[in-house]
Amino acid sequence: LYSWPGFYGNAWYDCKSNYSLNVQVLNPHIINYSVGLPGSQHDSTAFAETHILKEHQMLLSSDEWIFADTTYPLHDWIRPEKDTEKNTTYNYYVSKVCICSEHAIGYLKGTWQSL
């Protein structure tokens, strides 16, 4: 966002002092996205408004699930990061997925600077 939004402008102000939108993107295959909430919204709050939370049976097969950190709601199809020593290997691969997701978002932002 390049300027103060007309309605509830302060809500669009994010933690980095920019006006922004909160965007939720599922990756590595983008099967769902959600746009429109203010950048000040926490990611887990924004996730509550996504189509995948409400219609996950339609978007994910029974053996699929998504990675999410511990601030997201716990469901059978959401795997929060487990931060214990016995899950070191699990956490390593979770971090690989997170890096892949960050790269995908960076690519999208590089392609469309308005993001």
Stockholm file with secondary structure:
# STOCKHOLM 1.0

chainA/1-115         LYSWPGFYGNAWYDCKSNYSLNVQVLNPHIINYSVGLPGSQHDSTAFAETHILKEHQMLLSSDEWIFADTTYPLHDWIRPEKDTEKNTTYNYYVSKVCICSEHAIGYLKGTWQSL
#=GR chainA/1-115 SS CCSCCSSSGGGGBCTTSSBCEEEEECCSSCCCEEEEEETTSCHHHHHTTSHHHHSHHHHSCTTCCEEECTTSCCCTTEEECCCSGGGHHHHHHHHHHHHHHHHHHHHHHHHCTTC
#=GC SS_cons         CCSCCSSSGGGGBCTTSSBCEEEEECCSSCCCEEEEEETTSCHHHHHTTSHHHHSHHHHSCTTCCEEECTTSCCCTTEEECCCSGGGHHHHHHHHHHHHHHHHHHHHHHHHCTTC
//
